Amino acid sequence: MSCYFYIALASFHHLEVLDLEDNHFVGNIPSTIKALSSLKVISLAYNNLNGSLDHGLCELKNLQELNLKDNMFTGKLPECFNMLSSLKFLDISSNQFIGTLPPSLIANLTSLEYVDFSHNKFVGSFSFSSFSNLKNLEVVGFISDNDKFEVETEEPRGWNPMFQLKGLALSNCNINMHKGSVVPSFLLQQHRLKKLDMSHNSMEGDIPTWLMKNNTMLEFLSLMNNSFGGVFSKPFYRNPNTRWLDMSGNLMKGAIPKEIQKSLPSITRLNLSGNYLEGPIPSLIGDLSELETLDLSQNRFSGEVPLGLFTNLTRLEVLKLSNNIFHGEVLSGNLSFKLRLSILHLDGNYFSGKIGDLDDKRSILSGPSLLDISNNFFTGSIPGWISNMSYESELVVRNNRLGGQFPCGTNSFTFLDISQNHFSGSIPSCLVSESLKHLHLGSNAFTGSIPNSFCNLTNILTLDIGNNRLFGRIPKFLGELSNIRILLLGKNEFSGNIPKQLCQLTNVSLLDLSSNFLSGSIPGCLQNINRPSYQAFTAVDQFHGTGSGYSYRNPRNSWFSIIDHPYEVSGTQDEVLFTTKTLSYAYKGNVLDIMSGLDLSCNKLIGYIPEELGLLTGIHVLNLSHNKLIGPIPVNFSSLANIESLDLSFNSLSGNIPQELIKLNALAIFNVSYNNLSGRLPEMKAQFSTFNKESYKGNPLLCGLPLENKCTIQSLIIQPTNEERSHEKWYNMDMASFYGSFGSTWFVFILGFIALLCVNPYWKRRWLDFVEECLCELKNLQELNLKDNMFTGKLPECFNMLSSLKFLDISSNQFIGTLPPSLIANLTSLEYVDFSHNKFEGSFSFSSFSNLKNLEVVGFISDNDKFEVETEEPRGWNPMFQLKGLALSNCNINMHKGSVVPSFLLQQHRLKKLDMSHNSMEGDIPTCTFNKESYKGNPLLCGPPLENQCTIQSLMIQPTNEERSHEKWYNMDMASFYGSFGSTWFVFILGFIALLCVNPYWKRRWLDFVEECMYTCYYFLCDLVWKIL
């Protein structure tokens, strides 16, 4: 704002009102403003003014109103403000003022009626008693944006307020932080409050329901995000004027009062989310005829949802019942959306049944614009009316049991998530629209190729089609989706090269092409995959309705609202699964704005690792494992400053591990196992001091800690590079001699191998283990039955890759070790699992099964006392499954938790068979849990609650598994075994010789391999002789 403008204004000696708000003025307020001595009103709100406030304002003795809201003023408030004794209205909110608020600044402003200091950068403590003598004060606003500001209301002790407030906002102010975070006691003397906001303060104690009794005109009360406890079911004081009540994010217990409609007859918005409330929703809640928004999410409510909630509340617009324990067929039958309901959240419950049809097709036009039924047990298909909902709606049905083909309709979705279901067929082209920003089709049974219509997804941010049965080549047009941030194509059957057009996706932050059949080399231009520079997943709030805030009429008859409080309903947060640190994690919401990763694992990629990948300085996860990559690890990987997980295992990498990698201070997972690496390991410094030998196993030429191999002169001799070897003259070899010696060598090898299996049970066992490991590559495997054998060793961790597995029985073997949670958590299709009669040890957490919603049968019958099943950690975990059969025998159940009965059984309602014998559990017998229906169909069972009485014959001991184990596989026709085994190897050798004849490249590779074996034997013998001498 030009100073010439103020000079021109100076000629208006009798000017009383200066209103320049809501322009685009810049600059500061010059000192010449003091010449306008007659001013009573200054309103400069909603501009871009900056700088500190000039002391010239303090000379305007007649000033009654000063409104500087929504600018960029900085610095401390001038202490001379206390000279403005005529000031009635002061609003400096939404600026960048700093420092403390001294009491002397306020105490002399005896005419003050309205003051708002919100949204600045004030620090320190402010004593609310500074307002005590301002008898005209009606509205006070303190909404802090940092945690360095505290409002103190209890000192000096016993102070009495002269004022009667109508509006008070003390949000995020650390109220009485050093006095036990108690509710301000001066509120006991306030009786005219219409609006009260004390959210985000961590206040403790019982719910201050007396606020509604003392202030009969109270319209708005927000106590969200505090630590209020007590029992909510106690009767509320009747307050017919309360229209807005938000008590979310506290520690309240109990149930909703059955006659809540008598206490809050006029309530329009009720938010009780994020507490510990339980029990059913009272049916009389349907009598809250004015209710527009109801949020009961993130509690422990149970039972079925009252019908009146959908039929009686004709004004209801927003209903959130997420993350509770509700059950029943809430969407079955004929539905009606004649209500105003626009947002419906039913996610995270135990709802079941099919989704019904509409009783009136015209209801589609007034149907919800956001429908979230994810993480439930809905079955059947998607009805057609869902695809014809209101224009640009959001639909989330993730993680249910829905199937069939997705119906086409007239709706253009902006957010569509049908992942983790059983949808099949080809991907419908009708899903594509320009308005679609988030499309999740992962973890279904879609087949075919990616539709060409996907090229029209010009505004797409998230595209997840992973974990299906799609095949063909990755389309080049995906590189033209310039706005895309997350592209997940993993766990399909795509083949061919990685299109270089994907390098055009300069905004992509998560790219998953893992577990396909991709070949060729890695494009170096993938260096563009990095952390984007702008936010795309930060939750955008949708506003419904306006606040009923208290308003102040200033001398110009204009209205000012203390705090604008429209109801905030968070839009659907995006959620994706991405493998990090060997486990699949769910990343949700604004975390996706900072997460960056590239996963090319489990393909057939060849060639060198491009050095350009070392330019991904913002990446967190890089996984190139289980490919056929060769060459060294790029030294410039030391520039990956934010990398947390780097997996290069199961390749053919060679050379040293660069010592420069110790600069990676964020690295938590490092895996280079099963390569051809050699030389000394990086020093055990920084993050590398946390890695054990598992990170390096399968590289026999590596040495140094934490490996047992010590570095010697021989182990550090530099090997010739592949390029040097390629110049050696091998083509003058007598090929007849080569093939003769090669064939005879293989023939002798096979005979020796067969003989070894005959005479050495250990190596026979090792061969069977190798066959077992091969099972991990069977990605379409649905049933694996290894029952009643003599398998030994630990279970391969790669079993967690068998995402299609439904039936797993490894009982009655000799498996050892612990059962890691990661082995189970990813087997999301699992229905039957039996680990009984093995030699497992240690503790196993039953919560590892929590997300396996299809699980029906679990068997753990231990043969030793070293195995424990822990069911109570983490505290409060909820099972997604409903078991029909459970055997936990001799499992030391909760041995370190008082040997209590597993609490998750309280949520199991379909059990037909339960065995928890031999566990030393304590407490009362839970006899009320099961009746004879639990045991019917077993005619040989006897004893209560069955009518069959136990006799000697009925208790006859059956042969044990150990006795049965003597009827094992060694009675096999060994002649047939060795015949089939030998013929298989003979055919393999013929094919291998033919490959060497027609392919010079593989002939060269074979000679290199033979040469490396000779080097290894030579160095081994030298080292052995060195140690002997």
N, C-alpha and C positions, 0 to 999 in steps of 0.2 A: 504494500500500500504506500503510495507516494506521499512524502511529507508535504508536497504542495497541496495535496488534498486536505490535509489538516490545517494548513495555513489558510486555505479558502474557508474552511469551516469556522476558523477563529473569528471571522467577522460576524457570525451569528451569536451575539452575546447573550441572547435570551433563549437559546436552544435548550430544550428540556429532554427530548427523546432522540437518541441517535441509534437507529436500527439499520445495521449493515449485514445482517446475518444471511447465511446461505448464498454467498457469492464465491468468487475465486480469488479473494484478496490474499496477497502474500506480504512478507515483511513483518515489521514490528510496530508497536504502538509508540509514537514519538512523544517526547515530553511536552510538546506544544498543546497536548490535549488538556492540560491544566487550565488553559485560557477559557475553556468552555465551562465556566464556573456555575452556570445555571442547570447543568445536566442533572437529570434525575434517573434517566434510564440509558444504559449502554448495552447494546446487544451486538456482539461480534461473532456469534456462534456459527459453526459450520463453515469456516473458511480455512485457509492454509497459513494463518499468521504464526510467527515463531518469535524466538528470542525471549528474553526475560521481561517481566512486567516493570514498567517505568514507575518511579515514585510519584510522578505527576498525577497518577490516579488518586493518590491519597489526599490531594488538595481539593478534590471535588466533594465539598462538605455536604452538598444537597443530594448526593447520589443515593438512590433507593434500590436500584437494581443493576447488577453487573453480571452479564451472561457471556462467558468466554468459552463455552462448551465446544468440543470437537474442533480444536486447533492443534498447533504443535508448539505451544509455549513451553519454555524450559526454565531452569533455575529454581531458586527458592521463592516462596511468597514473601513480598515485602512486609516487614513487621508493622509498618505504618498503616496497614489496613485496619488496625484496631482504632484508628481515628475516624473511620467512616461510621459514625454513630447513627446515621439515618438509614443505613443499609438494611433492607428487608429481604432482598433476594440475592444470593450468591451462588453461582454455578460455574465451577472451573473444571468440571469433569472432562475426561477423555483428552488429556494433554500429557505433557511429560515433565510435570513439576517434580522436584526432588526435595530431599532433606526431611526434617521433622516438622510437625505442626505444633508450635509452642502454644500453651494455654493462653498466653497474653494476647495472641492473635484473635481469639474468639470472645474472651470474657467481656470486652467493652462494647461489643456489637449488640446492645440491648434491644434494638428494634428488629433483629433478625427473625424472620419467619421460615425461610427456606434456605438450606445450604446443602451442596452436593460436591464432595471432594473425590468422587469415584474415578477409577481408571487413570491413575497417575503412578508415579514412582516414589511415593512417600515411604519412609522407613522409620524405625523406632517405635516408641510407645506414645499413644495419645490417650489422655484422661478424659473420659466422657463427662466427668463432673465439671469440665470447663463450660458446659452449656447450662449449668444448674440455675443461673440467674436470668436466663433468657426466657422470660415468661411468655413471650409471643411465639416462641419456636413451635412449628408444627411438622416440619419435614426435615429429616436428616438422612443423607446418603453417604455411606462409606462402602465401596466395593473395590477391594484391593486386587491388583494383578500380580502381586508377588508375595512371598512368605516372610518378608522382613518387616511387616507392619503389624502392630498389635493395638487393639482397642481395650483399654483398662476401664472397667465400670465400677469396681468395688473400692477404690480409694479416692478421697479419704473416707474412712469407714463411717457409715451412717449419713452421708450427704443426701439431701432431699431435693428433687427436681421441682422447679417452679413452673415448668412447662407441662403441657398435655399434648403429646404427639398424635398426629393422624397418619403419618407415614414414616417408617424406619427401615433402612437397609444397611445391615452390618454383615456383608458377605465376604468370606475368606479373609477375615480380619484377626484371626487368632485371639478371639475374645477370651480375656482373662486367662491367657496361656500360663501365666505364673501363679494363678490363683485356683488351680484345679479345673479350669475350663468350665466354670459354672455359668448358668443362665444369669444374665444381668438382673440384679435384685431391684433396680429402679423400675423395672417393668411391672412390678407389683402395684405401683402407684399410677400406672397408665390405664385409662379407661375409654379413650376415644380413638384408639388405633383402628385404621381401616386396612392398612397394608403393612405387613411385617415380614422381612426377609432376613433370616439369620443362618443361611446355608453356608456350607463349607467352613465350619469352625471347629470341628472335633469336640464340641461340647458334650458333657457327660451328664449322667443322672437319669431320672425318670422323665417320661414324656411330659412336657409342660402344658398339659391340657387346660390348666387354669387360665392360660392366655385367652382362650375362647370364652371362658366364663366372665373374666374381667372386662373384655372388650366386646360388647354385644354387637357392635357395628363392624367387626372384623370381617373383611371380604377376602383377603389374600393372606395366607400363612405358608411360608416355605421354611422348613427345618431340614432340608435335604443335606446328605453327606455330613452328618455329625455322628456322635456315638451314644445317642439316646437309647436307653434300654427299657426294661419294664414290660408289662403285659399290655398289649394293645387292646385286648378284648374287654378291658374295663370300660364302663359306659362313658361316652363323651358328654360334655355339657351341651345342651341344645343351643345351637346358634343358627337361626334362620337366615342370616346374612352371609354366612361363609359360602363362597362360591369356588374357592381355589384352595386345595390342601395338598401340600407336597411334603411327605415325610420319608422319602426314599433314601436309601443308603445309610440306614441306622442299624441298631441291634435289637429291634423290637421283636418280641415273641408273642405267642398266643394266636388267637383266631380273630377274624373280622367280627365285630359285634353283630349279633343276629338282627337287631333292630337299628341298624346304622341309619336307616332312612329317617328315623325320628330325631336323631342328633344333627344330621346334615341334610335337611329337606331340600335345600336350594343348591347343593353342590353341583358344579359343572365339570370340574377337573379334579380327579383324585389319583394321586400317585403314591403307592405304598411299595414300590419295587425295591429290591436289594436289601431285604430284611430277613428275619427268620420266622415269618408268619407261617402258620400251618392250618390244617383242617380244610373242610370244604368251603366253597363260596356260599354264603347264605342266600337262599332263594329270594329273600326280601330285597336284595340289592337291585332286583328288577323294578322296584318301586321308586328308585331315584330318577324321576321323570325328567329332570333337567340335565342329567349327566351327558357330557359330550366326549370326555376322555377318561379312560380307566386303565391304569397301568399297575398290574399285580405281578410283574415278571420277577424272576430271580428270588423266589421264596421257596417254601416247602408246602404249598397248597396241594391238596389231593382231592380225590373223588371225581365226580363228573361235573361238567359245567352246567349250571342251571339254564333251562330253556329260556327263561325270561330275560336272560342277558342278551339274547338275539331277537326276541319278539317284542318285549315291552319298552325297551329304551330307544324310542323313536328318534332321539337326537344324538345318539352315540355315533361318533366319527372315528375314534381311535380306541382300539382294544388290544392290549398287550398282556398275554398270559404265558410268556416265554419262560423256559427253564424252571418248571415246577414238576409235580408228580401227578398231574391230571391224567385221567384215562377215559375210555369210552369212545363211542363212535360219533364224535361231535359233528362230523361233516356228512354223515350218512343220511339216507332218505332224501326227501325233496327240500331244497334249500330256498331261502328267500332273502334277497338283498334289497328289500323295499326300505330298509333303514338307510340312514345317511352314512353308514359304515364305509370308510374309505381306506383305513389301515387296520389290518388284522394280523396279529402275531400269535401263532399257536406253537411255535418251534420249541424243541427241547423238552417234550413231554412223552407220554405213553399213549397218545391217541392212536386209534386203530380203525379198521374198517375201510370201506370204499368211499370215494368222494361222490356224493350224490349229484343229481341233476337239479336244475332250477325248476321251481313250480310255476314260474312265470318268465318266459323268455325276455320280456321287457325289463326284467330285473338286471339284465346284463349291463345296461347303460348306467345303472347306479351301483354296480358291483365295486368291490375294493380295488383301489389303484395299487395297493401293496398287499400281497398275500404271502405270508411266510409260514409254511407248515413243515419245515425241515426237522430232521432228527426225531422222527416219530416212527410209527409202524403202520402207516397207511398202505393199503394194498389196491390191487386192481389197476385200472388205466386212468389217464387224465381225461375228464369229460370235456366235450367240445366247447362248453360255455367259457372255460378258463382262457381259451385262445381268442375269445371274443369280448374280453373284459374292456374296461375303459381304456382309451387311447394312451399309449406310452405308459403302461403299468409295469410293475415289478412282481416277479413270481419266483419264489424260492421253495423248492420241494426236495432239497438235498437230503440224502441218507434216509430213504424210506424203502418200501418194497413195491414201488410202482413199476409197471412194465408195459409191454405192448409198444405201439408206435405213438409218437407225440402228435396230437391233432393239429391241423392247420386252421387258422382263423383270420379274422380281420384285424386283430390287435397287433400293434408294433411295440414289442417289449423294449424297455431300456435296460432291464436287468433280468436275466433268465438263468436260473441255476437248477438243473434237473440231474445233477451228478449223483453218483453212488446209489443208483437204482438198478432196474433191470430192463430199461428201454432197449429195443432191438430194431433191426432193419437198418436201412440207410438213413443218413442224417437228412431230415426234411429241409428242402431248400427254402420253404416258406418261413423259416425262423429268421431269415436275414432281413434286416431293415437298416436304414441309415441311422435311426435313432438308437440302435442297440449298442450299448457300451460294454456290457459284461455278459459273456456267454460261457456257461459251464455245462459241458456234456460229458465230463470225465467219469470213469468207473461205471460204465454201462456195458452193453453188448452190441453197440453200433458196428456195422460192417460196411464194406465198400470203401470208396475213396472219398477224399475231401471234396464237397460240392463246389463247382465252379462259381456258384452264386456267392461264395464267401468273399469274392473279390469286391463285393459291394459293401463290405463292413468297414466303411470309411472312417467311422468314429469309434471303432472298437478299441477298448483298453485292455480287456482280459479275454483271452481265447483259450479255453481248456477243453481239449478233446482227448486227453491222455487216458490210458488204461481202457482201451476198447479193442476192437478187432479190425481196425482200419488198415488198409494196405495200399500198395502203389507207391508212386513217388511223391515227395513233398512238393506241392505246387509252387511254381516260381512267383505267382501273383501274391503270395503271402508277404513277399518283400515290399509290396506297394501299400501295405496297411501302415501308413507312416505314424499313426497315433498309438499303435499298440505298445503296451508296457509289459504284458505277461503273455508268453506263448508256450503252452504246455502240450507237447505231442508225444510224450514218452509212453512206453509200455503199449505199443501197437506193433504193426508188422510192416512199417514203411521200409522201403528199400531204395537203392540208388545212392547217388552222391548228395551231400548237403548242398542245397542251392546257394550259389554265391549271392543271389538276390536278397537272402536274409540279412546280408551285411548292410542293406539299406535301412534296416530298422534301427535308426539311431536313438530312439527313445526306449527301446526294450531294456528291461532290467532283469527279468527272469526268463531264461530260455531252457527248456527241457526237451531233449531229443533222445533220451536214454531208452535202453531196452527195445531197440528196433533192429533192423537188419541193414543199417546204413553202411556204405562202403566208401572207398576213396580216401582222400586226405582231408584234414581239417582246414577249412579256408582261413587264411591269415587275417582276412578282413573282419573276422568276428570280434576284433578289438573294440568295435563300437558298443558292445554290450557292457554297459557301465551304469553307475548310479545316475539317473536323470537329474536334471537341474530344476525341475518344477514338481509340485505336488499334484497327484491325481487321485489319491485314495483317502485323503483326509476326509472324515465324515462331514457331509454337508447336511445341516439341519433343515428340516422342513417345518415351517411355522403354520400353526393352525389356530386361528382366532387371535384376539388381541387381549392385552392385559386389562384388568380393571383397576389400574394403579391410581393412587391418590394424586390429584392435580392441584396446582397452585395458580390462582389468578393474580397476575402481577398488575402494576398500575396501568398497563396498556390494554387490559382486558384480554390478554393472550393466555393460553393455557400451557402449562409445563408439567410433564409427567416425571415423577422422581426416577423411576426405573421402568423401562419398557420391558414387560414380561410376556411376550407371546409364548405359547406352549411349544416346546421344542421336541420334535420327534426325529430321532436320528434316522437318516436314510439307511438303506440296506448296505451293510459293510461287506466289502468283497473278502473272500476267503479262498486260499489256494493251498494245496499240499505240495511241498517241495522237499526233496531229500537233502538234509544237512547233517553232517557229522554222523553218517551211516544210518540215520533214522529219518522217517518221514514226519515232518512237522507241519502243522497248520499255521499259516501266516495270515493275519487278519487286520483289516482296517489300515490305519496310517503307517503301520509297520512296513507295508508294501512300498511305501515311498522311499524307504532307506535300504530295503533288502535288494541284493543283487547277486545273481548266480548263473552259472552255465553248467549244464549236465549233459555230457555226451557219452556217458558210460554204457557198457553192455551193448556195443555195436561191433562192426567189423572194420573200423577205421584203421588205415595204414599210414605209413610215412612218418615224418618227423613232427614233433610238436612245434607249431609256428612260434617264432620268437615274438611275434606281434601280440600274442596273448599276455606277454609280460607288461603290456601297456594298460591292462585292465586294473588300474590303481584303485578303483572304488569297489571292486568285486569282493563278495564275502565267501562264495562257494565256487570251487572249480573241481569238477569230477570228470576225469578222462579214463577211468579204470575200465578193465575188462574189454580192451581193444587189442589191436596188433601194432601199436605204435613202436617205433624204433628210434635210435639216436639218443643224444644226451638230454638231460633236463636243462632247459634254457636258464642261463645264469641270471637273466633279467627278471626271472620270477621273484627275485628279491625286492622288486619294486611294487609287489602286490601288498601295499601297506595295510589294507583292510581285510585281507584274506583270513578267514577263520577255519576253513576246511579245504584241504588240498589232497585229492586222492588220485594217484597215478598208478595204482596197483594193477597187477595182472596184465602187463604189457611185455614188450621186449626191449625196454629202455636199457641203455648201456652207458658206460663212463662213470664219473664220480658224481656224488650228490654235492651240488655247489655249496661251499662253506658260507657264501653270502646269504643263504636262506635264514641264518640265525637272526637277521634283522627283522624278520616277520614277527612282531611282538603280539599280534592278535591271533596268531595261528594256534588253534586248539586241537585240530585233527590233522595228522600228517601220515600218509600211507603210501609207501613205494614198494610194498611187498610183491614178491613173485615177478621180478624183472631180471635183468642181467647186469645190474649195477655192481661196481667194484670200487676198491679204495677205502680210504678212511672216512668215517662218518663225521658230520659236523660236530663241533664241540658241544658238550652238554651245558649250554648256556641258554639263558632266557627261556623261550617256550620249548626249545629242544631238550631241555632238562626234564620235561614232563612226558616225553615219548619213550615207550618201552620197546623191547625187541620185536613185538608184534608188528610194529610199523615197518620193519626191515626184513622180515623173514622171507625165505625163498630167494635170497641173493647171496649165494655161498662165498662170493669174493669180497663182500663187505667186511670191514673189521673196525674194531674200536667200540667203546661203550655206547649203548648198553648191551651190545652183543658179547658173547663169550669169546669170539675170535679176536685174538690180539694181533695188532698190526706188526708185521715183520718186513724185512727188506724185500723178500720175494713177493709178499702180498701187495707191495706198493709199486712194483715194476709197472711202468706204463705199457699197456697193451697197444699193438698197432691198430689204427682206426680201420673202419670198413673201407674207407676210400683208399688207404694204402694197400690193403689186402687185394683190392679189386685189380691192381696192376700186376699181380703175380701171374706167371705163365702156367696155366693149368691145362690148356687145351691140347698140349702135346702128349697127354696121358694115353696109355694103351687102354682103350675103352673096353675091349674084350676082357682084359684082366680085371678092369674095374668092376664090370657087371658080374663076372664070375666070383670075385672075392666078396662083392656086396651080397649076392644071393646066398652063398655058402655061410656068410656071417649071420645073416638073418635066420637061416635054417637052423644053425647051431643054437642061436639065441632062443628060438621058439622051443626047441627040444629041451633046452636048459630051463626055460621058464615053466614048461609043463612039469618037468621033474621037480622043480622047486615047490610048486603047488602041491605035489603029491606027498613030499616028505616033510614040508615045513608048514605046520598049521598057522604060524604067525603070518607068513606071507600070503597064505590063502585068505587070512582075515583082512590083510591089507588090500588085497585085490577086491574083496567085497566092499571095503570102505571106498575104494575108488569108484566102484559102480554106484555106491550111494551118493557120492558127490556129483556124479553125472545127473542124478535126479534133479539137482538144483537148476539145471538148465531147461527142464521141462516146464515151460511157463504156462502151458495149458493144462497141466496136471490137476485133476479134481479129486482123485482118491488115491491114497497111499497107505497100503496095509502091509506092514512088516512084522506083524504079530507072530510070537512063538518062533523066534530064531535065536541066534547067538551073536548078534551084532554087539560090538563093543565100541569104546571111545566116546567122545563127546558128540553131541548133535551138531551138524554143520550150521553155522550162523546164516549161511546163504539160504536156508529153508525159508527165511522171511521174505524171499523173492517170489515164493509160490503163491501169488495173490489169488489164484483161482482155486486153491485147495479147499475142498469141503469136508473131506474125511481123512483123518490122520490117526493111525493106530500103530504105535511102536511098542506095545506092551509085551511083557515076557521076553525081554532081551537082557543085555548086560551093559547098557549105556551108563556112562558115569558123568561126573562133573555137576555143575549147576545148570539151571534152566534160566537163561537170561530173558528179561521181559521183551527185549527187541526181537526175540525169536518168534513171539506170538503176536505182538501188537499189530503187525502189518497183514496178518492172514485174515482179512476182513470178510472172506466168504466162508470161513470155517463153521461147520455145523456139529462135528463130532471129533473129539480128541481124547486119546487114552494113552497116558504115560505110565501105567501101572507096571509093577513087578520089574523094575530096573534097579540100578544102583546109584540113583541121583543123590546128591548131597546138598547141604546149604539151605537157604531160605528162598521160597518162591512166593511172589506177591500175586494173589488171585486177581487184583485189580488190573493186571495185564490183559485180562479178558474183557475189560469194561466196554470197549467199543465194538466188540464182535456181536453185532445185533442179531446174527443168524444162529448163534451158538445154542445148541439144545442139549448136548451130552458131554460131560467132562468126567474123566476117570483118573484118580491119583490113588493107587493102593501101593504103599511103600513096603519094601521088604527089609528096611533097616531103620534105625532110630536116629539117623543123621540128617533126615530130610524134614523140613518144616514148611507148612503152608501158612502164609500170613494173609489174613483177609481184611484187616482193619486199617491198613495204610495204603494210600494217603487217606486221611480222615475225611469222611463224608463223600467218598466216591460213589457214583451211581452206576449200576449195571444197565447196559442197553439190551441185554439178553433176557430171555425167559427160559430157564432150563426145564427139561423134562426128566433128565437123569443126572445124578451127581454122586460120585463115590470119592470120599476123602478119608480113606481108612489108614490107620497107623501113620498119620502125617504130622503129628505133633502140632495140631491146629492152634495157632495163636499162642504158642508155648511161652513167648516173652510178653504176652498181653493178657495174662491171667487165664489162659486157656478157655476163653469165652466162646460161646456159639457164634458162628459168623453172622454179622448183622445184615449182610446183603440178602440173606434168606428171607428177611421180612418183606422183600420186594419180589419174591418169587411166588407165582401163583399157579404154575403149570406142572410142578414136580410130580412125577409118577414113581420115581425110585430114588431113594436117598440112603446112603451108607456113610455114616461118620463114626464107625466103630474104632476101638483101640486108639483113642486120642487123649485120654485123661482130661476131657473137658469137665468143667465144674459148673455149679449152679443148679437151678431147678430143671427138671426134665421137660423139654418143650413138647409134651404129649398132645397139647391142644392143636398142634400144627397139622398133623396128618391123621386121617381116618383110614378105614379099610379100602377106600377108593384108591389110595396111593399104592396098594399092593395087589389089586385084583389082576387076574390073568396069570398068576404064579401059583399053580395048584400044589407045589411042593413046599410053599412057605407055611409056617405055623406060628402060633402065639398071638397075643393081643396086638392090634385090635381085631385080628381075624378070628373067625369061628373055629378054625382048625386047631385042635389041641396037639402039642408036640409029643411024639412017641419016639421010641428008640429007632424005629425004622426011618422016621422022617429026619432024624438027626445024623443019619449014616454019613460018615466023612467021605467026600468026593476026592478023587485023585488030585494031587496038587499040580501046579504048573511045573514044578521041578521034576516030578515023576513023568509028566508028559514030555518034558524036554528030551528024554532019552529016545523018543521016536522021531528024531530030527532028520536032517537032510543028508546025513552021511550014508543012508541006505540008497542014495541016488545011483542010477546006472552010470558008473564012472566011465565006462567005455564010450557011451554016447556023449558024455560031457567032453572028454578029451578029443573025440573025433570032431565034434562041432567046433570046439575051440581051435584045434589045429587047422581045419579047413578055412576058418575065418581069417586066421593070421596069414595063411598061404595066399588067399585072394588079396589081402591087404598088401602083401609084399609085391605081388605082381603089379598091382595098381601103382605102388610107389615107384617101382623101377620104370614103369611106362611114363610116369610123370617126369622123372629125371631125364628120360630120353627126349621128350618133346619140349621141355621147358628149361632153357639154359639158366634162367633166373633162379629157379629152385635147385638146379644142380649146383649153382654157385653157393646158395644158402646152405646146402647139405655139406659141401666141402668146408665152408666156414665153421659149421657146427662141429665137424670132426676135428678140425684144427683146434678149436677152442677146448674140446675135450682133452686133446693131447697136451695143450698148455696147462690145463687144470691138473692132470695127472703128474706132469713134470714138476709143477710147483709144489704139489702135495708131497712127492717123493723127496724133493730138495729140502722142504721144511722138516720132514721126518728125519732125514739124515742129519740135518743141522741140530735138531733136538737131541739125537743120539750121541753125536760127537760133542 
